[in-house]
Amino acid sequence: PQPGSPRSSLGYAIEMTDQMRRALLQEDRNNINIKELRARVERKDDFHTKRIRCLTNPDRAFETLTPYAKLDLTIFCAQNLEPRNSWTNTSTVDASVSVFLDDVLLEGQGNRTFVVRGTTHPLWQHQMSVPIASPMSMLRLQVSDDQVTTKEDKGFVEVGIADIPYDTEIEGWLELRFQETLRLDSHKRYASHSAMREDMLWQDTAMAEKADAHQKKLKKGASLLGTSANVEDFKARKAVGQRALQKTKTLISGCSASCSGKPKNSSDASALLQEHDRGNAGELYVRFKLTKLVSRVDSLFALSLDMPVPKSYGEYEEVEPPPDRKTLDLQKAIDTILEFRIAIMEDFLFCIWYYVRYIACWRSPWISLPLVVTSFVVCWHQYYLTTILPSICAAMLFLNQFENLRKSMTRGGFNARLTADGFRRVAQWKSSSEMFQFLKRVVESDLHGSIKDAQKLRSIAATCFRDGNPTLKFEEMRALLKGMPDIVEFASLADDDRFVAGDKVLVDERHQATIEGAAGPNTWNLVFDGSSSPASPNGRQSGRQLEVVEASRIRRRQAASALGYAWLPGLLPLRIVNLIVDSVDGIKSLESSALLPIIGTLTEIVTWKRRFTASAICIVCSAISLVFILTIKTYEDDVGGDLSGHGCDTGLKEPEKVEEVIAWGIISFLRNVDNMIWITITVVVFIISARWLQFLKSIGRVFKRIGPDSVRSAPDNWAFFREDENLKASLANVSMLVGQWPSVANVSREFNDGLDAMKDRMARLQKEMPRLPGLGHFKLPDLSHPSDQPENAKDAGAQK
């Protein structure tokens, strides 16, 4: 509708329906197959074929290569689970188990168990296979109270893949930790739990002995992870466990007293407390078997791979500062943060960051190699700095006039334009994290959606380019992101190019403006509000300036709704409001200074928008370098030495006494301090980020890990593990009673007759359980409730 025209709800709904119909017809015309595009993007390379990538780019290899091993995992049962924290029911739990690999939840029905309701002794006998991409990965088994309406985590246990031996079955009880101990990161939690069980923390005398024993094992190279446990960590775990146990005791005691009508210190309550006076969250009976999927030689390449940086859940003790409410202008905060991000972050700091990375990572050897050579020359003769530095500045400024090279050096995932050219330049970095940031900006700024599953989007980002080239066109990538509701969700289906008066927009992704009205079929009248105008010569404008802009250059920007503008500041927590207001005030103080005009002037010089100034700087720098070269040559010819002190009289004689020796040593040290500093800077800038150094570091990691990898001492180094031969024999006979055990992942294939056959089989098995020694107190899943049934089984039943 034109500005000022009435917009009824019915008319707007009809308009939106017509727009959706046209969009679907356009999609059919383009014959875009979302499944095919997604399969192309998510395809991983064969490990054997691309194994050299493990040495040259380990991070990319972890994300893009097929797994080198698999972990066959069977979750049999659990016992003595922590009861539900509720006044109405404190003796049962609706138990299920989820699997996390490297702090990421494994999705799919095959990666979680059934829900066994109303018991602390559930039996699942769930089988699954976990793909392992790195021998340093961490596996977490999470037990939850999976009620119909809510889900609460009750306990967990973590296992290091690096300690599990290959082709060896490990079967037994794993101690579950209190959920409150999910702090620090997975490596530290695993090291602490491997050294000492939760139910042993109440023995203070054993803490120091366990810590010392664990340190000795690490010194002998008994684990690839190499993270140590200490007494302080044991004490912190003990304090958390006591708080968790006291909470359960209070609930049980109060419920017992209210139900029995007796005081809390009665004998029945005491007996109940003793029954639940636990030191852990229960135990989980599992079976592991780690199997290689590649050859022995290929598995050596996998030793160079590290898992992603483990997620930190904070320290055991957290203290929050007292809140302090301030006045928040929501729209002002949004505009200020957006302007700061564009002017300071994207167009200045990120450009410098990518410029340095381009040189340091040897993206262009023709640029990096001369800089490295000249840097080492300066290290040998420090006085050459006055001649080399001006020439380097002149050369780099001269190269900046070539727009294609300049954009390749200054644009990446955080600041590249959301166009096909920006997509191509981000792919040239050959970095999954850069592509993830670019796709995140496409979703949020271009498609006006939100990311629903960041991990899946990261997988798309890792495989949407090959060898520095995109595998899809930019428009195909946009269509792919639009067609994946499991990754991206959209709150509105309105077209980006339909605006009304008062809409907040961005011009060329950089300049803030407000719509005043339509100027033509594909043009709009805009007022640039406070930010730079494309026509402004100095990067800033004064007053309100009305301009006509084409619709293709306009994108909608985030704006506070009327309801949010009025009510949201009062609903936000005080601490968040205080943080936002302080950040906005700090940004405004920067804008009021001379920082932004200076940055704008420097940017125009470096990008050769001011060609006369840039040319003058190149000439002056070259002249300075030439003058210093002539000066040095004249001095060396006349004096017969060099400025470093070699071959000329320095005023010092050969040292003869102790005092002279000390003085000579001090002077020699001071002479070489600047050389050592320059060598350090050269190594940090040009060597650490070089790809060939990454190759050497990967080889070093492989040789370092070969020894511990051959040991793999689990379960001997697991304090949280214990065997149970009687239960092992009983569980081996379970499948003999009813045949094949039901599988969650293949329920529709195995039970072609629907859920009724599966229910009968489970009910028959439950009746036979008391006949088996040690299994009479376990309970099987009850599939009568729809919430306990697998999705594919429900679909199969509905189709039948």
HELIX and SHEET records of a PDB file:
HELIX    1   1 SER A    9  ASN A   30  1                                  22    
HELIX    2   2 ILE A   34  GLU A   42  1                                   9    
HELIX    3   3 ARG A   53  THR A   56  1                                   4    
HELIX    4   4 PRO A   58  THR A   64  1                                   7    
HELIX    5   5 GLN A  109  ASN A  111  5                                   3    
HELIX    6   6 ILE A  161  ASP A  163  5                                   3    
HELIX    7   7 GLN A  179  THR A  181  5                                   3    
HELIX    8   8 SER A  186  ALA A  195  1                                  10    
HELIX    9   9 GLU A  198  MET A  200  5                                   3    
HELIX   10  10 ASP A  204  LYS A  219  1                                  16    
HELIX   11  11 VAL A  231  SER A  260  1                                  30    
HELIX   12  12 SER A  267  GLU A  275  1                                   9    
HELIX   13  13 ARG A  296  ALA A  302  1                                   7    
HELIX   14  14 LEU A  330  PHE A  340  1                                  11    
HELIX   15  15 ARG A  341  LEU A  349  3                                   9    
HELIX   16  16 PHE A  350  ALA A  360  1                                  11    
HELIX   17  17 PRO A  365  TRP A  380  1                                  16    
HELIX   18  18 GLN A  382  TYR A  384  5                                   3    
HELIX   19  19 LEU A  385  LEU A  399  1                                  15    
HELIX   20  20 GLU A  403  THR A  410  1                                   8    
HELIX   21  21 ALA A  420  ALA A  427  1                                   8    
HELIX   22  22 SER A  432  ARG A  441  1                                  10    
HELIX   23  23 VAL A  442  ASP A  446  3                                   5    
HELIX   24  24 ALA A  454  THR A  463  1                                  10    
HELIX   25  25 PHE A  474  LYS A  482  1                                   9    
HELIX   26  26 ALA A  551  ARG A  553  5                                   3    
HELIX   27  27 ALA A  562  LEU A  571  1                                  10    
HELIX   28  28 LEU A  574  SER A  592  1                                  19    
HELIX   29  29 LEU A  595  VAL A  606  1                                  12    
HELIX   30  30 ARG A  611  VAL A  639  1                                  29    
HELIX   31  31 VAL A  658  THR A  682  1                                  25    
HELIX   32  32 VAL A  683  ILE A  687  3                                   5    
HELIX   33  33 ARG A  691  VAL A  711  1                                  21    
HELIX   34  34 GLU A  725  ALA A  732  1                                   8    
HELIX   35  35 VAL A  734  VAL A  738  1                                   5    
HELIX   36  36 VAL A  747  GLU A  750  1                                   4    
HELIX   37  37 LEU A  755  GLU A  768  1                                  14    
HELIX   38  38 MET A  769  ARG A  771  5                                   3    
HELIX   39  39 PRO A  786  ASP A  788  5                                   3    
HELIX   40  40 GLU A  791  GLN A  799  1                                   9    
SHEET    1   A 5 LEU A 123  ILE A 132  0                                        
SHEET    2   A 5 ALA A  69  GLN A  79 -1                                        
SHEET    3   A 5 GLU A 283  LYS A 292 -1                                        
SHEET    4   A 5 ILE A 170  GLU A 175 -1                                        
SHEET    5   A 5 PHE A 721  ARG A 722 -1                                        
SHEET    1   B 5 VAL A 104  LEU A 105  0                                        
SHEET    2   B 5 ALA A  95  LEU A 101 -1                                        
SHEET    3   B 5 MET A 138  ASP A 146 -1                                        
SHEET    4   B 5 LYS A 151  GLY A 160 -1                                        
SHEET    5   B 5 ARG A 177  PHE A 178 -1                                        
SHEET    1   C 2 SER A 450  ILE A 451  0                                        
SHEET    2   C 2 VAL A 488  GLU A 489 -1                                        
SHEET    1   D 2 PHE A 465  ARG A 466  0                                        
SHEET    2   D 2 ASN A 469  PRO A 470 -1                                        
SHEET    1   E 5 LEU A 546  GLU A 550  0                                        
SHEET    2   E 5 THR A 523  PHE A 528 -1                                        
SHEET    3   E 5 HIS A 511  ALA A 518 -1                                        
SHEET    4   E 5 LYS A 504  VAL A 507 -1                                        
SHEET    5   E 5 ILE A 554  ARG A 556 -1                                        
END                                                                             
